Amino acid sequence: MLDLHDVAELAATNGHLAIISTVRADGTVQASLVNAGVSTHPTTGRTVLALVAAGRVKLANLRARPNTTLTFHHRWNWITVEGTAELAGPDDTTLGLRPDELTALLRTIFTDAGGTHDDWPTYDRTMAQQRRAAVLVQPTRIYSN
């Protein structure tokens, strides 16, 4: 049975790149390329799939319809995670994170998704200016080829 450990292994082979699919109001699928990784939920402590998201459409879709799918691949090997997303950001406060906790969460997710940064204060300002949000996906199904 596959789990998030398997996802982390495959994600590391391809720069943590994944296609995320969300559902628009009209029922069609919106997809985009993101960096995602395995992280820890800030309030439950559970292991989740996480990414830092921008994009008005993607976040609006996830707010209204939190079911999402992410697929990672390396060559012909792939793994898909279906789950329910929770958001944490300046416009998404249901997790009750303080501003410093949100800053730390965004940094953690960025590094869990393979990112590095030489200037964290600049990163923090950019995340705040762009109103980026943490997307925390609790898996309901993981499958592969």
C-alpha positions in Angstrom: 0.0 0.0 0.0 1.4 3.4 -1.0 1.9 6.2 1.4 3.3 9.7 1.6 6.8 8.2 2.1 6.5 6.8 -1.5 5.4 10.2 -2.7 8.4 11.9 -1.1 10.8 9.5 -2.7 9.4 10.0 -6.2 9.0 13.8 -5.7 12.7 14.1 -4.9 13.7 12.6 -8.2 12.0 15.3 -10.3 12.5 18.5 -8.3 9.3 18.1 -6.4 7.3 19.1 -9.5 3.7 18.0 -9.6 0.5 18.8 -11.5 -2.3 20.0 -9.2 -5.8 19.7 -10.4 -8.7 21.7 -8.9 -12.4 21.9 -9.9 -13.9 25.1 -11.3 -17.4 26.3 -10.5 -18.6 24.9 -13.8 -17.2 21.4 -13.0 -14.3 21.6 -15.4 -10.7 20.9 -14.2 -8.1 23.5 -13.8 -4.5 22.2 -13.7 -1.1 23.8 -13.1 2.4 22.9 -12.3 3.6 23.4 -8.7 6.4 22.4 -6.4 5.0 20.2 -3.6 6.4 18.0 -0.8 5.6 16.0 2.2 5.3 18.2 5.3 3.7 18.3 8.8 0.3 19.9 9.4 0.8 22.8 11.8 -2.1 22.1 14.1 -2.7 18.4 13.9 0.9 17.2 13.5 -0.3 14.7 10.8 1.9 14.1 7.7 0.3 15.9 4.7 1.2 16.8 1.1 1.9 20.5 1.0 2.6 23.4 -1.3 2.8 27.2 -1.3 0.2 28.5 -3.7 -0.4 31.8 -5.5 -2.9 32.3 -8.2 -6.3 33.7 -7.7 -8.1 30.9 -9.6 -6.4 27.9 -7.9 -7.0 29.3 -4.4 -10.6 30.3 -5.2 -11.3 26.8 -6.5 -9.7 25.2 -3.4 -11.7 27.4 -1.1 -15.0 26.5 -2.7 -14.2 22.9 -3.6 -11.3 21.6 -1.5 -11.0 18.2 -3.2 -7.8 18.1 -5.2 -5.4 15.8 -7.0 -1.6 16.0 -7.4 0.5 13.9 -9.7 4.2 13.5 -9.5 6.3 11.7 -12.2 9.8 10.8 -13.1 10.0 9.4 -16.7 7.2 6.8 -16.9 6.9 6.3 -13.1 4.1 8.3 -11.5 2.2 8.6 -8.3 -1.1 10.4 -7.7 -2.5 11.8 -4.4 -6.1 12.6 -4.1 -7.3 14.4 -1.0 -8.9 17.3 0.7 -7.0 20.7 1.0 -6.9 23.1 3.9 -5.6 26.6 3.3 -3.5 28.8 5.6 -2.7 32.3 4.5 -3.5 35.9 4.9 -6.9 35.3 3.3 -7.4 31.9 4.9 -7.3 32.0 8.7 -9.4 29.0 9.8 -6.3 27.2 11.2 -5.8 30.2 13.6 -2.1 30.6 12.9 -0.4 33.8 14.1 1.5 35.8 11.5 4.9 34.4 12.7 3.5 30.8 12.6 2.3 31.3 9.0 5.7 32.7 8.0 7.4 29.7 9.5 4.9 27.3 7.8 5.5 28.8 4.4 9.3 28.5 4.8 9.0 24.9 6.0 6.7 23.9 3.1 9.1 25.7 0.6 12.1 23.7 1.9 10.0 20.4 2.1 9.2 20.9 -1.6 12.9 21.1 -2.4 13.4 24.9 -2.3 16.3 26.8 -0.9 16.7 30.5 -0.3 19.6 32.9 0.5 17.4 35.7 1.8 14.5 34.6 4.0 13.3 38.2 4.8 12.9 38.9 1.1 11.1 35.5 0.7 8.8 36.4 3.6 8.0 39.8 2.1 7.3 38.3 -1.3 4.9 35.7 0.2 3.0 38.4 2.1 2.8 40.8 -0.9 1.6 38.1 -3.2 -0.8 36.8 -0.5 0.4 33.3 -0.9 -1.2 30.5 1.0 -0.1 27.1 2.3 -2.1 24.3 0.8 -2.2 21.2 3.1 -3.6 18.1 1.5 -4.8 15.3 3.7 -4.6 12.2 1.4 -7.7 10.1 0.9 -6.2 7.9 -1.9 -2.7 7.3 -3.2 -2.0 5.3 -6.3 0.6 4.6 -9.0 1.5 2.7 -12.1 
